[in-house]
């Protein structure tokens, strides 16, 4: 990690985001006016949809291989994963803020347009976010149970392990997302990427689970890893101040940006190699069409200094690329099956 000027990093405020305490005098430019709108914005529906893409792709892949498709189980799968993703956005924000107020944490801040800032400034009640977050996660858990009843008990393994990885990433005392060495990013990539994808595949393909979905799911799993990683890149300074040892904090912004670019290329290279080396249709190469979108965000970034808004903008771009890549990969399987 690059050396950081400690005196420059010290905040003049005695508590996190004390400058936002007087929100009635100067509200953040992009903060929604109503409480309901702020809560909805805090769920980050765009990121939640991107985190749901692997599960949808897994279900479509199972249909492509067997020709069998159940809309009922598919609905439970999508509702379960999407609800878990929405709940994760809310709960991780609350628990991050709580960590920033612990005695050993240094005063920190974030962009005034983020849910973390709204929560710290009093524009979002933490109790409301907690209730909404646990409600979404409970809905995800109930959907997973019904899915297991409808499609078989092995789905309990995929869904259960996924929920555990999501919860343990931010809930004390485990809170492994703050422990460093990339385990936070990796755990969430498995929890929202590979495991839901395997659940979707097994749900449609039944007992024919094989190595194909593991290999085919690698590109989207890497993109999910990249979403989490670039989100932490935008929040690296805040995380460093409060003692959250994400991969971006450990590597520093220069090497973190290099790794992000490498992962982006790796995800699309995986589409090429998996398509060529497996039984996936050549139509799957259309998933590489979003590569310019994913790489375009790096053009305006300054490697020596990544501002928070640049990191978050990169995250949003990766999320869009993930959604469109998932759509194109599903479309490729549909064309192949229909042909």
SVG drawing of the C-alpha trace seen along z (x, -y; Angstrom):
<svg xmlns="http://www.w3.org/2000/svg" viewBox="-45 -26 50 63">
<polyline fill="none" stroke="black" stroke-width="0.4" points="0.0,0.0 1.3,-3.5 2.4,-5.7 -0.4,-7.9 0.0,-11.3 -1.5,-10.7 -1.9,-14.4 -3.7,-15.0 -6.0,-12.1 -7.1,-13.2 -10.6,-14.6 -11.4,-17.9 -14.6,-16.4 -14.9,-14.4 -17.2,-11.8 -17.8,-10.2 -19.4,-12.6 -20.0,-15.2 -20.1,-17.7 -23.3,-16.1 -25.0,-16.4 -26.7,-19.6 -28.4,-18.1 -31.2,-20.6 -28.8,-23.4 -26.9,-21.8 -28.3,-18.6 -26.1,-16.5 -26.9,-17.4 -28.0,-13.9 -29.7,-12.8 -33.4,-12.0 -35.7,-14.2 -38.1,-11.6 -37.2,-9.0 -38.7,-6.2 -36.6,-7.3 -33.5,-7.2 -34.2,-3.7 -34.9,-2.5 -31.6,-4.1 -29.8,-2.4 -30.8,1.0 -28.9,0.2 -31.3,2.1 -28.8,1.9 -26.1,3.8 -28.7,6.2 -29.8,7.1 -26.2,7.6 -25.6,9.9 -28.7,11.9 -27.4,12.4 -25.4,15.6 -28.4,17.3 -30.5,16.5 -27.8,17.7 -27.4,21.0 -31.2,21.7 -31.1,20.9 -28.1,23.2 -29.9,26.0 -32.9,25.5 -30.5,25.4 -29.0,28.7 -32.2,30.6 -35.0,28.8 -37.0,28.7 -38.0,25.4 -40.1,24.6 -41.3,21.1 -42.4,21.6 -38.9,22.7 -37.3,20.0 -39.5,17.4 -38.5,18.6 -34.8,18.6 -34.9,15.0 -36.9,13.7 -34.6,15.4 -31.3,14.2 -32.6,10.7 -34.0,10.3 -30.8,11.4 -28.8,8.9 -31.1,6.1 -30.9,7.0 -27.1,7.3 -26.9,3.7 -28.8,2.3 -27.3,4.4 -23.7,4.0 -24.2,0.3 -25.4,0.3 -22.7,2.6 -20.0,0.6 -21.3,-2.5 -21.3,-0.7 -17.7,0.4 -16.7,-3.2 -18.0,-4.4 -16.1,-1.8 -13.5,-3.3 -10.5,-2.0 -11.7,-3.4 -10.5,-6.8 -12.8,-9.5 -13.9,-8.8 -16.2,-10.0 -17.6,-9.1 -19.1,-10.8 -22.2,-12.8 -24.2,-11.0 -23.7,-7.5 -26.1,-5.7 -23.2,-5.5 -23.1,-9.3 -26.9,-9.6 -26.9,-7.1 -24.0,-8.9 -25.7,-12.3 -29.0,-11.2 -30.9,-11.2 -31.4,-7.5 -32.5,-5.8 -30.3,-2.8 -33.2,-0.9 -35.3,-1.3 -32.4,0.0 -31.8,2.9 -35.5,3.9 -35.7,3.6 -32.5,5.5 -33.4,8.4 -36.9,8.5 -35.3,8.9 -32.8,11.5 -35.7,13.4 -37.6,13.3 -34.5,14.7 -34.2,17.5 -37.9,18.5 -37.7,18.5 -34.6,20.8 -36.5,23.2 -39.5,23.4 -37.1,23.9 -35.6,26.9 -39.0,28.4 -39.9,28.0 -36.6,29.0 -34.8,31.2 -32.8,31.0 -29.3,30.4 -30.5,26.9 -30.3,26.4 -26.5,26.8 -26.1,24.2 -28.6,21.7 -27.6,22.3 -23.9,21.9 -24.7,18.8 -26.7,17.2 -24.0,18.0 -21.3,16.4 -23.3,13.3 -24.2,12.9 -20.7,13.7 -19.2,11.1 -20.5,8.2 -22.0,9.7 -19.7,9.7 -17.8,11.5 -16.9,13.2 -17.1,10.1 -14.6,11.8 -15.0,9.0 -12.9,6.8 -10.1,9.3 -8.1,8.8 -6.3,11.0 -9.3,10.9 -11.5,13.3 -14.3,10.8 -14.3,10.3 -13.9,14.0 -16.6,15.0 -19.2,12.7 -18.2,13.8 -19.1,17.3 -22.2,16.3 -23.7,14.3 -21.9,15.8 -21.0,19.5 -23.3,20.9 -26.6,19.3 -25.5,20.3 -25.1,23.9 -28.5,23.7 -30.2,22.4 -28.6,25.1 -29.5,27.9 -33.0,26.6 -33.6,27.1 -31.2,29.9 -31.8,32.1 -29.4,34.9 -27.3,34.1 -25.1,31.6 -21.6,31.6 -18.5,29.6 -20.0,27.6 -21.9,25.0 -18.7,24.5 -16.6,23.6 -19.4,21.7 -20.1,19.7 -16.5,18.5 -16.9,15.3 -19.9,14.0 -18.4,15.1 -15.3,13.0 -17.5,10.1 -19.3,10.4 -15.9,10.4 -15.1,7.3 -18.3,5.5 -17.4,6.1 -13.7,5.2 -14.4,1.9 -17.0,1.0 -14.2,1.4 -11.9,-0.6 -14.3,-3.6 -14.5,-3.2 -10.8,-2.4 -10.0,-5.5 -13.1,-5.2 -12.4,-1.5 -8.7,-2.2 -9.7,-4.8 -12.1,-2.4 -9.9,0.6 -11.6,2.6 -8.9,4.4 -10.3,4.9 -8.2,6.0 -8.1,2.4 -6.8,1.2 -4.0,3.8 -2.9,3.3 -3.3,-0.5 -5.1,-2.3 -2.4,-1.8 -2.1,2.0 -5.9,2.3 -6.6,0.6 -4.2,2.8 -5.8,5.9 -9.3,4.6 -8.2,4.1 -6.7,7.6 -9.8,9.2 -11.9,7.4 -9.8,8.8 -9.7,12.2 -13.5,12.4 -13.9,11.9 -11.0,14.1 -12.8,16.8 -15.8,16.4 -13.6,17.2 -11.8,20.1 -14.8,21.7 -16.8,21.4 -14.0,22.9 -13.0,25.7 -16.5,26.8 -19.8,27.8 -21.2,24.3 -22.5,23.0 -20.3,20.6 -23.1,18.1 -21.8,17.6 -19.0,15.5 -21.5,12.7 -21.0,12.2 -17.7,10.5 -19.6,7.7 -19.7,5.8 -15.9,5.7 -15.7,2.1 -18.3,1.1 -16.3,2.6 -12.9,1.3 -14.2,-2.2 -14.4,-3.2 -10.7,-2.9 -9.9,-5.5 -10.5,-8.5 -9.0,-7.1 -5.7,-8.4 -3.7,-5.5 -1.8,-7.5 -4.9,-8.8 -8.3,-7.1 -11.0,-9.4 -14.0,-7.8 -16.4,-8.9 -14.1,-7.3 -14.1,-4.0 -17.9,-4.0 -18.3,-5.0 -16.1,-2.0 -18.3,0.2 -21.5,-1.0 -19.9,-0.4 -18.9,3.2 -22.5,3.8 -23.9,2.7 -21.5,4.9 -22.4,7.8 -26.1,7.4 -25.7,7.1 -23.2,9.9 -25.6,12.1 -28.4,11.2 -26.3,11.9 -25.1,15.3 -28.7,16.3 -29.8,15.1 -27.0,17.2 -28.3,20.3 -31.8,19.6 -30.7,19.1 -28.8,22.3 -31.7,24.3 -34.2,22.8 -32.1,23.5"/>
</svg>
